Amino acid sequence: MHLTLQQLRLFEAVSRHRSFTRAAEELFLTQPAVSIQIKRLEEQVGLPLFDHVGRKIFLTRAGEELYSASLDILNRVSQLKLSVQDLEGSVKGPMLLSVVSTTLYFMPHMLGAFLQQYPEVDPKLTFTNREIVLQRLQDNQDDFVVMGQVPEDKDVEAFPFMENILVVVAHPGHPLAKKKKISLEQLAKERFIERELGSGTRKATDRVFNEQGMVIEPYMELGNSEAIKQAVMAGLGVAVLSLHSLTLEINANKLVVLNVEHFPIKRRWYAVHLKGKRLPLAAQTFLDFMLQKGNQIVDDSMRIINDN
């Protein structure tokens, strides 16, 4: 067989996604180009690699064997690249990260500071929801991922690098804006604007109320922090948000942090990768950078509360 690494990469992507279209999108190719390469690969092997059942595709027995071999070969090539980079001792090259969307408010700044020191690193940063981040973690598509809640059902290593401070916010003209020591009972009567079920912020908020025997019925459920901020600034209700996302709005007096019992909630941001994974030098250096710089960002965020 005269197999190429490109063919194996294409085959691995199609097998993982069970889709020619999604594999083509991931690898920035057209679907016909992927189909042609897979057909040539099947000619090399001498057996069909996929069964087509309706609109779904499944690996044949030969496909399963090739998929296992492809993973071994591509992993070995990846390890070879890491070894060469380590021998060179230079921090450069691609770095793949997936992060939950809430980190939008601090990850670009942290990455920008890192790139000032290591300009030859080429980062690929994907902001998305927790569900997709978890899937990318499981599929080992990134060097590491960043999230606020480590999955308990997966064999991973997690590195806490920064506190995630959750606060209750409202419009400056809200009746509770100037009150002190607001009870959860008082807060529960307000119109709550919350993240969707499954988000880390939603789980942490619900846990605080559940521990006091209360359940919040959301007035609205929105899919990202920016939409929630806009709703609160419009006076539609109160919300729990990460303090890292509120710098501009608090400084501009568009939002205020309410003084609520049991808040702020202090959680952590984690860098996570599969257990036993060896990080490329660029990714390992960035992880070390995050572990060193995280506290500085937290201090800056807490200063916002104290100054307002």
N, C-alpha and C positions, 0 to 999 in steps of 0.2 A: 504494500500500500504506500502511495505517495501522498500522505495527508499533510496539509499545511496548518499552521497555528491559527490562521484566519478562519479556515473551515471549522476547526475545533471550537473556536470562540463563538462562531455563528451557531453551530450545533448545540453548544452548551446553553446559549441564550434561548433558542427555540425550545429546547427540552425543559428548561426552568420555567419559562412563561407558558408553555404549552400553546404557543401562538407565534406564527410567522410575523404578524403585524407588530406585536409588542417587541419582539426581538429586533426587528428592523428599526423601530423607533429608538430603542436603547443604543443601538450601534450606529445610528445616523446613516442608515442605508434605506434603499427602497425595498418593498416586499418582493418584487420580482428578482432583485439581485440576491436576496437571501434564498429564495426558492431555487434559483439556478445553482448556487453553491451547495445547497443541501442535496440536490439531485446528483451533482458531480460526486459528492461524498458517498452517496449510496452506490454509485457506479464503482467507486474505488473499493468499497466494502464488499459489494456483490450481493447485498441483501437489503430489503427495505428497512428503514430505520423508524418510520412512523406509520401507524394505522390511522386512517382518516374515518371517523365515525360521525356522520352528520357534519356539524360545524366544529367538532372537537377533534383534537389529535392526541394520540397516545403512543408511547414508546413501544416498539416491538422488543422481542428478546434481544435481538442484535443491537437495537437502539439502547437498551439498558446497559449492555456490556460496553458499548462505545461511550455512553455518558459517564460511566464510572471511570473508564480510562482517560476521558477528556479532563475530568476533574483532577485526576492525578497529574497529568501532563501540564495543564495550565497552572496548577498550584506549584509544581516544581519550577516552571519558568518564572513565576512570580517570586519564589524564594531565591532564585538565581539573581534576579534583578536586585533584590534586597541585599544579597551578599556583595554584589559588585558595588552598590552604593555605599555600603558600610566600609568596604575596602578603600573607596575613594575618600571617605570621611567628610564629604560635602553635603550640606543640607539643601537639596534641590529636587526637582522633578514633581510629578503629579501627586496630589493628595486628595482623596475622596472622602467627603463627610456628608452625612445626612443628619439634620437637626429638626426638632419640632418647631413649629412656626413661632411660638412665643419667644424663642431665643433671637428672633429677628432684631430685637432692640439692643442686644449686646454682642452677639457673635461677629457681625461685620466689623465692629470697632476692635474687638480682640484680634480678629484675623488681620485687620489692617496694621495694627501695631506689630504683629508677628512678621508680616511681610516687609516691614521697614528694616528688620534685622536680617531676614532671609528672602531677598527679592527673587531668587531663582526657583522658589517653590511655586508650583502651578496648582492652586486649589480649585476643586470642583465642589461647590457647596450647594446642597439641596435642602430647601426649606419646605416642609410638608407636615401632614398631621401624624399623630402618634401611631396610628394603624399602619401607615406606609413605612414609617421609620422602623417599626418592629419587623415588618416583612423584609425590609432591606437588611436589617441586622441578621435575621434568620438565614437569608440567602448569601450573607457575607459579601455584599455588594460595595461596602465602604471600608475604609481603614478603621473608622469607629463612628459611632453615632452619639448624639447628645440629646438627653431627655431628662424629665424631672422625676420619673418613677421607673425604677429598674424592674424589668419583668422577672417574676419569681419562678416561672415555669421554663426558663431557658438557661443553658449552661454558659454563663457569661462572666466576664470580669468588669467591675464597675469602679470608676474613680471619681469620688465627689470632689468637685473643684470650686464650687461657689454656692453660697446660700441663695435660695429662691424665696424671696420675701413676699408673701401674699397679703394684701391690704384691702380694706373695704373703701370704695370711692363713691363719691356723689357729686352732683352739681353744686357749685359754691352757694347757690341760693336754696339748697335743700334744708328743710326744717331741722335736720339732725346735724347740719354742718358745723355748728358752734357748740354742740353739746359735748360733755365729757362722760366717760365711762358708760357708754350706751350698752345696754344689756342685749343679749341675743334675742330675748323675747321681744324687745322693741324693734330690733332689726328685722326679725322674722315677719313683722307686719308690713314691711315695705315691699314695693314691687321689685323683684329680683330679676336681674338680667344675667343669665348664666351661659357658660360654654356648653357644648353638646355633651351628652352622656359618653363616658369613656375618657374624657380629657383629664389630665392630672389635676388641674385647678378645680374642676368640678368635683372630683373625688375628695380632694382635701377639704373643700368647703362643706360638702355634705357630711363628711366625717365629724367636723366640729359641731354641727347642729345635731347630728344623730347621737353624739355622746351626751348631749343635754336633753335628749328625748324629744327633739323637734325635727320636723321634715320641711324642707323648703319646696314650695311649688313655684317653679319659674314663671315669671310674667312673660319672658321671652327667652328663647334659646338661640344663640348665634354662634357661628362657626369659627370666629377668630377674634383676637383681642382688639383689633382696630375697630371692628364693627361694634363691639361692646362699648368701647370708649366713646364712639360717636353717639350711641344711644343714651349713655349716661350724661354726656355733655348736652344732649337735647332735653334733659330733664325727664327721661322716661322711667328712671328707676335707679337703683344702686347695684353695684357689682363688686365681685372680688377679682382683683387683677394682680399680676406680678408687678412689684414696684419698679423693676427695671424698664417696664414699658411706659412709665408715666412721667418721665423727666420733663418733657416739653409742656405737657398739659398742666402739671402742677406749677411749674415756674410761670406759666402764662395765666394762672388763676382760672383755668378752664375746668379743673377738677380739684377736689379736696379729699384728703384721706380722713376718714371718720375715726373717731376715738372709740373703738368697740372692744368690749371685754372678749378675751380669748384671741384677739388679733393684735399684731400681725401673726400669721402662721409662718413659721420658718421651716422650709423644706430645703432640698438641695438639688442642684444641677449635677448630672453625672455624664461622664464620657464612658461609653460602653462598647465593648467588642466581645466576640466569641472567645471563650476560654481557650488558652493555648495559642491564640493567634499572635504571630510575630509582626509587629508594626514596621512599615518602612521608616527609614531614618527621619524623613520629613514629618511624617505623622507622629512619631514618637517625640520629636523635638517640639512640635506644636502642643502635644498633650502635656509635656513638662512645662511649657510656657503657660498653659491654662491653669495648671496647678499652682503656679507661682503668682499669677496675676489676678486670680479670682477674688481674693479678699479685698483688693484695691477697689474693684468695681462695687462690691457690697458696701464698703465704707462710703463711697460716693453716693450710693442710693440712700443709705440711712441718713446722710446729711440733708437729703431733700425733706424727710419727715421732720427732722429737728428744726430746719429753717422755716418750715411752714406751720 
